[in-house]
Amino acid sequence: MVKKEPVKIRDRQITSRRLIAAVGSLLAREGFKGIGINAVAREAGVDKKLIYRYFEGLPGLIAAFGNEGDFWPSTLELAGGDIQVFADLPLDQRLSGMAGNFIEGIRKRPLTLAIMAWEMVEQNELTRSLEEVRERRIMEFFSMFFSKDRDKGDLQAMVMLVGAALSYLAVRAGHIDIYGGIRLDQDEGWQRIQSSIDDMIKGFLAKNRG
């Protein structure tokens, strides 16, 4: 009896999704040390040549994971589910809403937080690919919703400072329960952080009212 060869998946869209999912699975299980062409192809059950054909190599596949693999909160997520409604809000409400939506979005992505923690101790071509995705997403969101408010002081620096603080605290929450006396393992602690951010926003806008 002739042994049948496994049926190869030739549909590009299906295969691409399998490869992107394989990256997520390997990162969750083994971290960046487990990511390689052979390992990803084996996890996806496809020929490694398809990684080069569809993504031009591993960095391109990692970037696709960042863009398509629910790695980072989407524009719609950060806008609270309705882009037009969000765009029409007063500046203080846009800033507060973005911070709250970011807190909610990043906290429910343990894999993203683990990747961000790895980036602090390990830098390579793959981590840089995800950094570029994150930076582009952040700047696109800022340009879309805050470019008209450039007369309100250095809004970009303030937004990035808040984002950096929230990112750090979210990453640390995966390893410690309390930071500076505030519970990072409880919603109440994050509500206190949100409230303080709102106060900072009010102070910033009061100083730069114009």
Backbone as a chain_set.jsonl record, in Angstrom:
{"seq": "MVKKEPVKIRDRQITSRRLIAAVGSLLAREGFKGIGINAVAREAGVDKKLIYRYFEGLPGLIAAFGNEGDFWPSTLELAGGDIQVFADLPLDQRLSGMAGNFIEGIRKRPLTLAIMAWEMVEQNELTRSLEEVRERRIMEFFSMFFSKDRDKGDLQAMVMLVGAALSYLAVRAGHIDIYGGIRLDQDEGWQRIQSSIDDMIKGFLAKNRG", "coords": {"N": [[0.848, -1.201, 0.0], [0.572, 2.154, -0.924], [1.985, 4.801, 0.794], [0.298, 7.696, 1.747], [1.177, 11.083, 1.14], [1.238, 13.814, 3.454], [-1.343, 16.218, 3.155], [-0.577, 19.259, 1.721], [-0.976, 22.592, 2.754], [-1.984, 25.055, 0.652], [-3.207, 27.404, 0.351], [-2.633, 30.747, 0.599], [-3.535, 32.667, 2.492], [-4.585, 31.118, 4.604], [-2.31, 29.652, 5.317], [-0.579, 31.723, 6.073], [-1.898, 32.694, 8.336], [-1.614, 30.49, 9.996], [1.138, 30.436, 10.387], [1.556, 32.895, 11.692], [0.064, 32.43, 14.005], [1.595, 30.372, 15.024], [3.934, 31.695, 15.766], [2.973, 33.207, 17.951], [2.277, 31.101, 19.696], [4.768, 29.873, 20.194], [6.2, 31.996, 21.352], [4.709, 32.384, 23.671], [5.178, 29.999, 24.97], [7.963, 29.548, 25.033], [9.398, 31.91, 24.783], [11.603, 34.381, 23.233], [13.848, 32.875, 22.732], [12.95, 30.536, 21.722], [12.197, 31.0, 19.16], [12.67, 30.465, 15.836], [13.411, 29.886, 12.364], [13.064, 27.147, 11.627], [11.764, 26.138, 13.914], [9.367, 27.625, 13.992], [8.19, 26.912, 11.544], [7.862, 24.177, 11.989], [6.084, 24.229, 14.152], [3.866, 25.355, 12.927], [3.37, 23.486, 11.013], [4.138, 23.595, 8.343], [6.094, 24.076, 5.327], [9.301, 25.487, 5.712], [10.147, 27.178, 3.726], [7.995, 28.689, 3.006], [7.867, 30.723, 4.813], [9.818, 32.485, 3.983], [8.811, 33.006, 1.445], [6.294, 34.193, 1.88], [6.739, 36.126, 3.833], [9.256, 37.121, 3.591], [11.22, 36.27, 5.301], [12.148, 35.656, 8.795], [12.079, 38.049, 10.476], [10.153, 39.578, 9.083], [7.903, 37.96, 9.412], [7.609, 38.099, 12.194], [7.0, 40.801, 12.427], [4.537, 40.764, 11.111], [3.091, 39.238, 12.918], [3.044, 41.104, 14.996], [1.429, 43.041, 13.828], [-0.93, 41.699, 13.126], [-1.534, 39.748, 14.958], [-2.992, 40.312, 17.316], [-1.319, 41.609, 19.05], [-0.963, 44.207, 20.014], [-3.008, 46.792, 21.456], [-5.677, 47.802, 19.379], [-6.452, 50.613, 17.181], [-9.197, 51.068, 17.29], [-9.813, 49.882, 19.734], [-8.332, 51.481, 21.563], [-9.687, 53.797, 21.187], [-12.022, 53.318, 22.435], [-14.012, 51.902, 21.162], [-15.543, 53.353, 19.36], [-14.608, 55.291, 16.891], [-15.318, 57.804, 15.75], [-16.928, 59.012, 17.715], [-15.058, 59.156, 19.78], [-13.151, 60.883, 18.622], [-14.546, 63.266, 18.636], [-14.68, 64.039, 21.252], [-13.957, 66.267, 24.046], [-10.595, 67.483, 24.666], [-9.492, 66.741, 27.205], [-11.064, 64.542, 27.887], [-10.502, 62.79, 25.798], [-7.789, 62.257, 26.299], [-7.901, 61.1, 28.88], [-9.601, 58.954, 28.337], [-8.092, 57.5, 26.464], [-5.932, 56.692, 28.09], [-7.252, 55.07, 29.994], [-8.39, 53.104, 28.32], [-6.082, 52.033, 27.266], [-4.893, 50.928, 29.544], [-6.778, 48.909, 30.122], [-6.619, 47.41, 27.732], [-3.909, 46.568, 27.575], [-3.509, 45.124, 29.885], [-4.949, 42.803, 29.491], [-3.433, 41.315, 27.831], [-1.332, 39.128, 28.313], [0.78, 37.856, 26.947], [1.88, 39.898, 25.365], [2.822, 41.559, 27.41], [4.73, 39.884, 28.531], [6.53, 39.743, 26.386], [7.337, 42.422, 26.263], [8.667, 42.56, 28.672], [10.799, 40.788, 28.163], [12.089, 42.268, 26.228], [13.426, 44.161, 27.678], [15.709, 42.977, 28.577], [16.793, 41.64, 26.501], [17.85, 42.275, 23.312], [17.314, 42.079, 19.915], [17.107, 41.331, 16.382], [14.515, 40.454, 16.101], [13.076, 41.4, 18.362], [13.286, 44.083, 17.801], [11.71, 44.286, 15.537], [9.12, 44.03, 16.58], [9.118, 46.231, 18.258], [9.137, 48.289, 16.402], [6.632, 47.973, 15.218], [4.972, 48.583, 17.4], [5.747, 51.232, 17.967], [4.97, 52.508, 15.595], [2.188, 52.123, 15.655], [1.496, 53.591, 17.946], [2.264, 56.218, 17.232], [0.663, 56.644, 14.998], [-1.862, 56.629, 16.172], [-1.663, 58.84, 17.86], [-1.261, 60.898, 15.993], [-3.667, 60.747, 14.6], [-5.656, 61.49, 16.465], [-4.757, 63.608, 18.064], [-3.304, 65.546, 16.758], [-4.426, 67.987, 16.145], [-4.254, 69.411, 18.429], [-1.902, 70.7, 19.026], [-1.244, 73.137, 20.06], [-1.43, 73.027, 22.733], [0.742, 72.894, 24.536], [3.551, 70.648, 25.112], [2.204, 68.155, 24.178], [2.663, 65.644, 23.091], [4.956, 64.664, 24.426], [3.944, 64.466, 27.018], [1.889, 62.57, 26.704], [3.39, 60.339, 25.87], [4.981, 59.955, 28.115], [3.097, 59.217, 30.072], [2.174, 56.885, 28.826], [4.509, 55.327, 28.863], [4.89, 54.999, 31.623], [2.571, 53.554, 32.327], [2.958, 51.265, 30.785], [5.279, 50.201, 31.951], [4.383, 49.696, 34.592], [2.376, 47.824, 34.061], [3.875, 45.7, 33.014], [5.466, 45.119, 35.267], [3.466, 44.261, 36.953], [3.105, 41.664, 36.305], [4.931, 40.354, 37.801], [5.142, 41.321, 40.386], [2.934, 42.103, 43.122], [2.423, 44.486, 44.413], [3.236, 47.883, 44.049], [4.929, 50.586, 45.176], [3.106, 50.735, 47.25], [0.648, 50.489, 46.037], [-1.819, 48.321, 44.833], [-1.222, 46.262, 42.218], [-2.378, 44.046, 41.328], [-5.049, 44.223, 41.506], [-8.169, 45.617, 40.464], [-8.89, 47.951, 41.762], [-6.486, 49.197, 42.431], [-5.537, 49.976, 39.902], [-7.549, 51.709, 39.214], [-7.019, 53.785, 40.957], [-4.619, 54.639, 39.88], [-5.511, 55.504, 37.359], [-7.15, 57.637, 38.194], [-5.232, 59.398, 39.218], [-3.817, 59.947, 36.894], [-5.791, 61.343, 35.489], [-5.889, 63.641, 37.078], [-3.343, 64.648, 36.562], [-3.614, 65.223, 33.847], [-5.551, 67.27, 33.915], [-4.071, 69.231, 35.295], [-1.965, 69.653, 33.486], [-3.336, 70.644, 31.219], [-4.493, 72.909, 32.292], [-2.264, 74.467, 32.779], [-1.398, 74.865, 30.185], [-3.417, 76.167, 28.881], [-5.086, 77.62, 26.145]], "CA": [[0.0, 0.0, 0.0], [1.364, 3.377, -1.035], [1.725, 5.747, 1.877], [-0.075, 9.006, 1.254], [1.866, 12.229, 1.71], [0.31, 14.772, 4.082], [-1.841, 17.25, 2.257], [0.032, 20.552, 2.003], [-1.886, 23.732, 2.675], [-1.446, 25.951, -0.354], [-3.88, 28.685, 0.404], [-1.708, 31.677, 1.237], [-4.129, 33.304, 3.653], [-4.658, 30.136, 5.688], [-0.95, 29.346, 5.745], [-0.057, 32.898, 6.774], [-2.507, 32.72, 9.675], [-1.007, 29.413, 10.787], [2.487, 30.858, 10.757], [1.427, 33.954, 12.69], [-0.374, 31.774, 15.24], [2.727, 29.594, 15.528], [4.815, 32.642, 16.46], [2.368, 33.468, 19.248], [2.369, 29.902, 20.537], [6.162, 29.687, 20.608], [6.56, 33.067, 22.276], [4.041, 32.133, 24.947], [5.717, 28.794, 25.594], [9.415, 29.488, 25.172], [10.048, 33.21, 24.666], [12.322, 34.61, 21.988], [14.849, 31.838, 22.504], [12.33, 29.431, 21.003], [11.782, 31.452, 17.837], [13.604, 30.268, 14.734], [12.714, 29.484, 11.139], [12.675, 25.733, 11.697], [10.805, 25.934, 14.997], [8.073, 28.193, 13.598], [7.636, 26.067, 10.479], [7.447, 22.919, 12.609], [4.894, 24.524, 14.957], [2.751, 25.619, 12.01], [3.156, 22.328, 10.168], [4.313, 23.976, 6.939], [7.473, 24.132, 4.854], [9.919, 26.75, 6.113], [10.299, 28.038, 2.561], [6.852, 29.585, 2.922], [8.159, 31.91, 5.636], [10.537, 33.411, 3.097], [7.968, 33.367, 0.315], [5.177, 35.046, 2.284], [7.122, 37.192, 4.767], [10.648, 37.507, 3.301], [12.084, 35.879, 6.397], [11.595, 35.637, 10.148], [11.688, 39.387, 10.959], [8.893, 39.952, 8.459], [6.844, 37.19, 10.06], [7.429, 38.673, 13.527], [6.281, 42.059, 12.229], [3.159, 40.408, 10.794], [2.495, 38.861, 14.2], [2.771, 42.345, 15.711], [0.343, 43.765, 13.168], [-2.152, 40.919, 12.927], [-1.716, 38.715, 15.966], [-3.549, 40.847, 18.56], [-0.176, 41.912, 19.903], [-1.071, 45.541, 20.597], [-4.376, 47.309, 21.344], [-5.959, 48.431, 18.093], [-6.959, 51.987, 17.217], [-10.593, 51.007, 17.738], [-9.771, 49.576, 21.173], [-7.86, 52.651, 22.301], [-10.712, 54.83, 21.051], [-13.192, 52.924, 23.212], [-15.011, 51.191, 20.374], [-16.198, 54.219, 18.37], [-13.583, 56.256, 16.514], [-15.881, 59.14, 15.544], [-17.322, 59.539, 19.03], [-13.827, 59.48, 20.499], [-12.531, 62.053, 17.989], [-15.337, 64.461, 18.937], [-14.624, 64.345, 22.682], [-13.002, 67.306, 24.466], [-9.233, 66.968, 24.782], [-9.246, 66.055, 28.48], [-11.729, 63.24, 27.855], [-9.734, 61.929, 24.885], [-6.573, 61.825, 26.988], [-8.288, 60.188, 29.95], [-10.134, 57.74, 27.73], [-6.987, 56.738, 25.887], [-5.193, 56.059, 29.181], [-8.069, 53.983, 30.55], [-8.511, 52.028, 27.33], [-4.776, 51.384, 27.166], [-4.748, 50.081, 30.736], [-7.619, 47.722, 29.932], [-6.132, 46.61, 26.614], [-2.597, 45.964, 27.796], [-3.605, 44.17, 30.994], [-5.53, 41.533, 29.05], [-2.512, 40.712, 26.869], [-0.156, 38.648, 29.057], [1.892, 37.557, 26.041], [2.506, 41.178, 25.04], [3.558, 42.003, 28.595], [5.919, 39.03, 28.636], [7.443, 40.175, 25.333], [7.896, 43.708, 26.684], [9.639, 42.27, 29.736], [11.982, 40.217, 27.52], [12.783, 43.328, 25.488], [14.261, 44.935, 28.602], [16.965, 42.269, 28.836], [17.269, 41.0, 25.275], [17.598, 43.052, 22.098], [17.774, 41.444, 18.688], [16.35, 41.744, 15.207], [13.11, 40.108, 16.283], [12.473, 42.354, 19.297], [13.193, 45.375, 17.118], [10.571, 44.235, 14.63], [7.92, 44.313, 17.357], [9.227, 47.616, 18.715], [8.751, 49.15, 15.283], [5.17, 47.874, 15.1], [4.39, 49.311, 18.529], [6.01, 52.665, 17.78], [4.138, 52.996, 14.497], [0.801, 52.157, 16.114], [1.36, 54.7, 18.891], [2.357, 57.488, 16.53], [-0.521, 56.768, 14.144], [-2.992, 56.997, 17.029], [-1.457, 60.218, 18.307], [-1.485, 61.777, 14.85], [-5.079, 60.707, 14.228], [-6.569, 62.072, 17.441], [-4.227, 64.715, 18.857], [-2.511, 66.48, 15.956], [-5.078, 69.3, 16.136], [-4.111, 70.023, 19.751], [-0.481, 70.976, 19.21], [-1.059, 74.41, 20.757], [-1.671, 72.783, 24.156], [1.986, 72.481, 25.158], [4.172, 69.46, 24.527], [1.247, 67.082, 24.435], [3.259, 64.373, 22.709], [5.836, 64.203, 25.503], [3.121, 64.097, 28.156], [1.216, 61.315, 26.374], [4.363, 59.252, 25.854], [5.404, 59.716, 29.492], [2.027, 58.437, 30.704], [2.191, 55.556, 28.217], [5.678, 54.596, 29.36], [4.636, 54.637, 33.019], [1.567, 52.493, 32.356], [3.577, 50.047, 30.244], [6.189, 49.662, 32.971], [3.604, 49.142, 35.7], [1.689, 46.624, 33.591], [4.889, 44.645, 32.951], [5.844, 44.764, 36.639], [2.34, 43.577, 37.586], [3.237, 40.237, 36.059], [5.963, 39.788, 38.68], [4.909, 41.764, 41.764], [1.54, 42.47, 43.371], [2.337, 45.838, 44.956], [4.301, 48.814, 43.648], [4.739, 51.861, 45.876], [1.935, 50.655, 48.109], [-0.569, 50.356, 45.241], [-2.017, 46.954, 44.381], [-1.281, 46.109, 40.769], [-3.126, 42.813, 41.043], [-6.463, 44.478, 41.748], [-8.725, 46.721, 39.676], [-8.911, 49.161, 42.581], [-5.191, 49.858, 42.294], [-5.471, 50.612, 38.583], [-8.471, 52.842, 39.254], [-6.281, 54.873, 41.608], [-3.657, 55.134, 38.896], [-6.302, 56.261, 36.381], [-7.569, 58.886, 38.816], [-4.061, 60.278, 39.288], [-3.546, 60.384, 35.524], [-6.789, 62.381, 35.194], [-5.447, 64.863, 37.754], [-2.194, 65.145, 35.803], [-4.132, 65.794, 32.599], [-6.17, 68.551, 34.253], [-3.006, 70.183, 35.604], [-1.245, 69.952, 32.239], [-4.169, 71.477, 30.358], [-4.654, 74.213, 32.949], [-1.0, 75.208, 32.561], [-1.225, 75.16, 28.766], [-4.684, 76.627, 28.327], [-4.872, 78.659, 25.142]], "C": [[0.876, 1.24, 0.0], [0.961, 4.338, 0.078], [1.423, 7.113, 1.299], [0.729, 10.102, 1.949], [0.849, 13.155, 2.367], [-0.098, 15.847, 3.079], [-1.232, 18.597, 2.658], [-1.001, 21.667, 1.841], [-1.281, 24.752, 1.724], [-2.119, 27.317, -0.332], [-3.04, 29.672, 1.222], [-2.283, 32.288, 2.513], [-4.174, 32.36, 4.847], [-3.273, 29.838, 6.238], [-0.344, 30.5, 6.52], [-0.598, 32.968, 8.189], [-1.888, 31.644, 10.569], [0.389, 29.797, 11.256], [2.459, 31.949, 11.833], [1.002, 33.366, 14.034], [0.767, 30.972, 15.863], [3.716, 30.483, 16.272], [4.27, 32.93, 17.855], [2.487, 32.299, 20.202], [3.785, 29.706, 21.071], [6.606, 30.758, 21.598], [5.952, 32.818, 23.648], [4.704, 30.988, 25.701], [7.202, 28.904, 25.917], [10.124, 30.844, 25.124], [10.829, 33.312, 23.361], [13.361, 33.533, 21.697], [14.271, 30.656, 21.721], [11.924, 29.767, 19.584], [12.912, 31.274, 16.829], [12.814, 29.79, 13.53], [12.195, 28.054, 11.24], [11.599, 25.488, 12.749], [9.42, 26.452, 14.618], [7.413, 27.322, 12.533], [7.11, 24.755, 11.047], [6.156, 23.118, 13.413], [3.662, 24.718, 14.073], [2.419, 24.428, 11.132], [3.246, 22.644, 8.69], [5.796, 23.983, 6.604], [8.072, 25.492, 5.201], [10.137, 27.697, 4.937], [9.163, 29.044, 2.449], [7.041, 30.835, 3.778], [8.889, 32.955, 4.8], [9.637, 33.897, 1.965], [6.906, 34.389, 0.709], [5.612, 36.257, 3.11], [8.554, 37.692, 4.568], [11.584, 37.223, 4.474], [11.416, 36.022, 7.747], [11.238, 37.024, 10.676], [10.369, 39.864, 10.358], [7.701, 39.227, 9.059], [6.56, 37.738, 11.455], [6.656, 39.992, 13.43], [4.812, 41.798, 11.909], [2.417, 39.97, 12.056], [2.134, 40.108, 14.993], [1.585, 43.09, 15.143], [-0.984, 43.021, 13.209], [-2.465, 39.951, 14.064], [-2.231, 39.201, 17.304], [-2.455, 41.159, 19.565], [-0.377, 43.208, 20.664], [-2.514, 46.021, 20.485], [-4.581, 48.068, 20.034], [-6.41, 49.878, 18.284], [-8.381, 52.01, 17.754], [-10.668, 50.754, 19.241], [-9.407, 50.807, 21.979], [-8.867, 53.794, 22.235], [-12.008, 54.443, 21.764], [-14.313, 52.319, 22.402], [-15.716, 52.026, 19.324], [-15.251, 55.368, 18.035], [-14.151, 57.666, 16.38], [-16.29, 59.792, 16.856], [-16.094, 59.976, 19.805], [-13.204, 60.761, 19.946], [-13.249, 63.343, 18.346], [-15.311, 64.852, 20.411], [-13.708, 65.539, 22.95], [-11.638, 66.674, 24.741], [-9.015, 66.209, 26.083], [-9.881, 64.674, 28.504], [-11.044, 62.272, 26.894], [-8.496, 61.384, 25.581], [-6.886, 60.817, 28.085], [-8.791, 58.869, 29.391], [-9.053, 56.871, 27.133], [-6.215, 55.997, 26.974], [-5.968, 54.87, 29.75], [-8.194, 52.814, 29.599], [-7.187, 51.299, 27.144], [-4.55, 50.452, 28.357], [-5.532, 48.778, 30.549], [-7.062, 46.811, 28.85], [-4.835, 45.892, 26.902], [-2.647, 44.921, 28.904], [-4.163, 42.821, 30.554], [-4.665, 40.847, 27.999], [-1.246, 40.233, 27.583], [1.034, 38.33, 28.162], [2.629, 38.841, 25.657], [3.337, 41.676, 26.208], [4.821, 41.173, 28.786], [6.963, 39.44, 27.601], [8.109, 41.487, 25.718], [8.915, 43.528, 27.804], [10.92, 41.697, 29.146], [12.794, 41.293, 26.805], [13.719, 44.129, 26.382], [15.619, 44.28, 28.822], [17.564, 41.655, 27.579], [16.867, 41.838, 24.068], [18.168, 42.303, 20.901], [16.883, 41.892, 17.537], [14.855, 41.496, 15.372], [12.415, 41.068, 17.244], [12.327, 43.714, 18.637], [12.031, 45.409, 16.143], [9.276, 44.559, 15.365], [7.937, 45.73, 17.909], [8.765, 48.582, 17.629], [7.243, 49.143, 15.071], [4.509, 48.722, 16.18], [4.559, 50.821, 18.351], [5.124, 53.243, 16.674], [2.682, 53.11, 14.927], [0.565, 53.365, 17.033], [1.33, 56.032, 18.161], [1.162, 57.708, 15.603], [-1.725, 57.203, 14.968], [-2.867, 58.449, 17.468], [-1.751, 61.197, 17.18], [-2.961, 61.857, 14.49], [-5.953, 61.532, 15.166], [-6.054, 63.304, 18.186], [-3.429, 65.739, 18.053], [-3.11, 67.88, 15.961], [-4.889, 70.059, 17.449], [-2.67, 70.423, 20.051], [-0.211, 72.305, 19.914], [-1.236, 74.265, 22.261], [-0.408, 72.324, 24.876], [2.547, 71.241, 24.478], [3.328, 68.242, 24.857], [1.843, 65.712, 24.133], [4.126, 63.813, 23.827], [5.018, 63.749, 26.709], [2.434, 62.756, 27.925], [2.192, 60.147, 26.425], [4.868, 58.926, 27.26], [4.371, 58.88, 30.24], [2.022, 57.008, 30.154], [3.339, 54.706, 28.716], [5.46, 54.128, 30.797], [3.636, 53.482, 33.113], [2.135, 51.179, 31.831], [4.467, 49.394, 31.293], [5.4, 49.004, 34.104], [2.881, 47.862, 35.292], [2.657, 45.446, 33.498], [5.258, 44.175, 34.35], [4.726, 43.984, 37.328], [2.375, 42.077, 37.337], [4.207, 39.548, 37.002], [5.788, 40.189, 40.14], [3.448, 42.194, 41.91], [1.39, 43.929, 43.778], [3.511, 46.663, 44.463], [4.01, 50.159, 44.315], [3.485, 51.885, 46.728], [0.622, 50.498, 47.368], [-0.651, 48.938, 44.7], [-2.171, 46.931, 42.872], [-2.038, 44.861, 40.36], [-4.624, 42.981, 41.251], [-6.926, 45.674, 40.914], [-8.703, 48.03, 40.456], [-7.59, 49.934, 42.471], [-5.07, 50.593, 40.967], [-6.446, 51.779, 38.486], [-7.816, 54.038, 39.941], [-5.267, 55.49, 40.645], [-4.37, 55.98, 37.837], [-6.717, 57.615, 36.94], [-6.423, 59.888, 38.895], [-3.681, 60.796, 37.903], [-4.527, 61.493, 35.13], [-6.398, 63.705, 35.845], [-4.26, 65.488, 37.023], [-2.648, 65.821, 34.512], [-4.742, 67.166, 32.857], [-5.108, 69.612, 34.536], [-2.249, 70.608, 34.36], [-2.039, 70.912, 31.367], [-4.402, 72.853, 30.965], [-3.415, 75.082, 32.719], [-0.877, 75.666, 31.126], [-2.524, 75.601, 28.101], [-4.43, 77.749, 27.331], [-5.819, 78.496, 23.989]], "O": [[1.796, 1.37, 0.807], [-0.215, 4.644, 0.277], [2.173, 7.633, 0.473], [0.939, 10.07, 3.161], [-0.28, 13.271, 1.892], [0.706, 16.312, 2.271], [-1.361, 19.022, 3.806], [-1.795, 21.665, 0.9], [-0.185, 25.257, 1.966], [-1.631, 28.269, -0.941], [-2.777, 29.442, 2.402], [-1.574, 32.409, 3.512], [-3.843, 32.748, 5.967], [-3.071, 29.776, 7.451], [0.336, 30.281, 7.522], [0.138, 33.261, 9.131], [-1.668, 31.869, 11.759], [0.771, 29.512, 12.391], [3.253, 31.92, 12.773], [1.521, 33.758, 15.079], [0.888, 30.903, 17.086], [4.275, 30.075, 17.29], [5.019, 32.901, 18.832], [2.769, 32.484, 21.386], [3.979, 29.409, 22.25], [7.305, 30.464, 22.567], [6.61, 33.019, 24.669], [4.782, 31.009, 26.929], [7.653, 28.411, 26.951], [11.322, 30.922, 25.395], [10.73, 32.443, 22.495], [13.712, 33.305, 20.539], [15.013, 29.872, 21.129], [11.372, 28.924, 18.876], [13.979, 31.871, 16.967], [11.676, 29.341, 13.665], [11.024, 27.789, 10.968], [10.65, 24.738, 12.523], [8.415, 25.797, 14.89], [6.22, 27.03, 12.612], [6.049, 24.276, 10.645], [5.251, 22.285, 13.363], [2.559, 24.299, 14.425], [1.328, 24.351, 10.568], [2.537, 22.055, 7.874], [6.645, 23.906, 7.492], [7.432, 26.526, 5.008], [10.295, 28.901, 5.139], [9.332, 30.119, 1.873], [6.448, 31.878, 3.504], [8.615, 34.151, 4.897], [9.696, 35.063, 1.575], [6.646, 35.338, -0.03], [4.944, 37.292, 3.098], [9.012, 38.579, 5.288], [12.621, 37.87, 4.617], [10.266, 36.452, 7.843], [10.176, 37.174, 11.281], [9.56, 40.485, 11.048], [6.62, 39.8, 9.2], [5.401, 37.832, 11.859], [5.774, 40.267, 14.243], [3.936, 42.524, 12.38], [1.244, 40.3, 12.235], [1.061, 40.18, 15.592], [0.818, 43.704, 15.884], [-2.043, 43.64, 13.316], [-3.562, 39.395, 14.115], [-1.95, 38.585, 18.332], [-2.636, 40.997, 20.771], [-0.004, 43.306, 21.833], [-3.188, 45.69, 19.509], [-3.745, 48.881, 19.64], [-6.709, 50.309, 19.397], [-8.733, 52.862, 18.571], [-11.493, 51.346, 19.936], [-10.079, 51.145, 22.954], [-8.9, 54.654, 23.116], [-12.991, 55.18, 21.696], [-15.444, 52.224, 22.879], [-16.419, 51.477, 18.476], [-15.114, 56.31, 18.816], [-13.535, 58.624, 16.845], [-16.032, 60.974, 17.081], [-16.087, 61.043, 20.418], [-12.778, 61.626, 20.711], [-12.632, 64.408, 18.36], [-15.863, 65.888, 20.783], [-12.788, 65.801, 22.175], [-11.542, 65.478, 25.015], [-8.411, 65.137, 26.071], [-9.316, 63.738, 29.069], [-11.009, 61.067, 27.146], [-8.186, 60.198, 25.472], [-6.211, 59.794, 28.204], [-8.458, 57.799, 29.9], [-9.082, 55.648, 27.272], [-5.879, 54.824, 26.813], [-5.405, 53.795, 29.961], [-8.115, 51.658, 30.016], [-7.165, 50.094, 26.894], [-4.075, 49.328, 28.196], [-5.011, 47.688, 30.787], [-7.028, 45.592, 29.013], [-4.667, 44.733, 26.521], [-1.907, 43.938, 28.864], [-3.877, 41.801, 31.182], [-5.111, 39.902, 27.348], [-0.197, 40.867, 27.468], [2.179, 38.514, 28.573], [3.859, 38.868, 25.627], [4.449, 42.167, 26.01], [5.865, 41.705, 29.162], [8.155, 39.48, 27.908], [9.313, 41.652, 25.522], [9.906, 44.255, 27.874], [12.014, 42.069, 29.57], [14.023, 41.241, 26.776], [14.693, 44.709, 25.903], [16.575, 44.95, 29.211], [18.709, 41.201, 27.588], [15.682, 42.078, 23.836], [19.345, 41.942, 20.875], [16.006, 42.737, 17.713], [14.031, 42.244, 14.844], [11.295, 41.506, 16.981], [11.352, 44.423, 18.885], [11.425, 46.462, 15.944], [8.427, 45.279, 14.84], [6.889, 46.365, 18.019], [8.085, 49.569, 17.91], [6.645, 50.179, 14.779], [3.591, 49.491, 15.897], [3.619, 51.588, 18.563], [4.593, 54.344, 16.813], [2.014, 54.09, 14.598], [-0.44, 54.065, 16.908], [0.477, 56.878, 18.433], [0.702, 58.838, 15.442], [-2.516, 58.038, 14.53], [-3.845, 59.197, 17.451], [-2.416, 62.211, 17.392], [-3.453, 62.922, 14.116], [-6.886, 62.199, 14.72], [-6.827, 63.977, 18.868], [-2.929, 66.708, 18.624], [-2.385, 68.862, 15.799], [-5.311, 71.209, 17.572], [-2.271, 70.478, 21.215], [0.92, 72.573, 20.32], [-1.197, 75.256, 22.991], [-0.478, 71.451, 25.741], [2.083, 70.834, 23.412], [3.689, 67.416, 25.695], [1.563, 64.738, 24.831], [4.046, 62.626, 24.144], [5.36, 62.756, 27.351], [2.392, 61.908, 28.816], [1.868, 59.085, 26.957], [5.15, 57.768, 27.568], [4.725, 57.945, 30.959], [1.886, 56.044, 30.908], [3.176, 53.511, 28.963], [5.803, 52.998, 31.147], [3.833, 52.546, 33.887], [1.835, 50.109, 32.362], [4.415, 48.182, 31.497], [5.714, 47.89, 34.522], [2.784, 46.922, 36.081], [2.306, 44.322, 33.858], [5.356, 42.973, 34.598], [4.993, 43.144, 38.188], [1.751, 41.306, 38.067], [4.307, 38.321, 37.016], [6.237, 39.475, 41.036], [2.81, 42.598, 40.937], [0.355, 44.544, 43.522], [4.65, 46.194, 44.46], [2.984, 50.787, 44.055], [2.87, 52.936, 46.909], [-0.427, 50.383, 48.003], [0.327, 48.412, 44.169], [-3.112, 47.497, 42.315], [-2.306, 44.648, 39.177], [-5.382, 42.013, 41.183], [-6.17, 46.619, 40.688], [-8.517, 49.099, 39.874], [-7.581, 51.164, 42.426], [-4.556, 51.71, 40.918], [-6.196, 52.735, 37.752], [-8.04, 55.181, 39.543], [-5.088, 56.707, 40.607], [-3.887, 57.049, 37.464], [-6.644, 58.626, 36.242], [-6.617, 61.082, 38.669], [-3.271, 61.948, 37.757], [-4.13, 62.475, 34.503], [-6.554, 64.767, 35.243], [-4.181, 66.709, 36.883], [-2.123, 66.868, 34.135], [-4.487, 68.114, 32.114], [-5.221, 70.75, 34.08], [-1.926, 71.785, 34.195], [-1.49, 71.878, 30.838], [-4.497, 73.847, 30.245], [-3.523, 76.287, 32.492], [-0.319, 76.73, 30.859], [-2.703, 75.425, 26.896], [-3.684, 78.691, 27.6], [-5.784, 79.285, 23.044]]}, "num_chains": 1, "name": "protein.A"}
